[in-house]
Amino acid sequence: MIRQPVTSSNLRSVGYDPASQTLEIEFNSGAIYQYDGVPADIQDGLMHSSSLGSYFHQNIKDRYSHRRIG
């Protein structure tokens, strides 16, 4: 999945596959996680948020099944 760099104190890059609704996030720590079943409007909200880290913690982190891939 291709991720695009983001400006955030917590997130380094974000990718999204609308067909599978998979959100992939690379954190500044280097860890990469995939989140399953994330609707496009949640991904869009993340990308347009003034604070990506806060949006992630409030709307994604504990709401979707996820796995570490890197």
N, C-alpha and C positions, 0 to 999 in steps of 0.2 A: 504494500500500500504506500502510495506517495503521501508524505506529510509535508505541510508547509510550515516554515518557521513562524513563531509568534513572539510577541514581546510580552513577557510575563516574568515575575520573580519565581514562579513555580513550574511553569510549563515551557518546554523548548520548541515543540512542534506538534501539529495536530493533523490527522488525516481522517477521511470519512469515506465509506463505501455505501452509497445509498441503496444499492441492490440488496445488501445483506444487513443494512442498518448497523454496521460495525464502526465504532469510533475508536481510533488509535491515537494514543497520547504518549509522547516522549516527555519525560520530566527532566528538569535541570540536573537531577541526580544521575541521569543516564538510563534509568528504568523506563521500559516501554510496556504499556498495558493496552489491551483491547477490551472494549466495553460492548456488549451485545444488546441488540434490540433498541438502540438509541434512535428515536425519531429525528427526522431531518430538522424539525423546528428547534429541537434541543441543541443540535450541533450548530445550527445557525445562531441561536442565542449565545452559545459559547463564543463563537468567532466574532460576534459583534458586541460582546460585553466590555465594559470599561475595566473590569477586573476579571481576567480569565480564571485565576486561581479561586476567587470567591465564587464565581458562577459554577465552576467545577465542583467545589465542595458542597454547594447548596443544591445542585440539580443533577449531578451525575454520580459522584463518588460511591455512595452507598445505595443507589437506586437501581443499578444495572449489574447483571452478572459480568464478571471480568476475569481476566487471566493475565499474568505477566508473561511476555514473550521475549523480553530482552532486559 
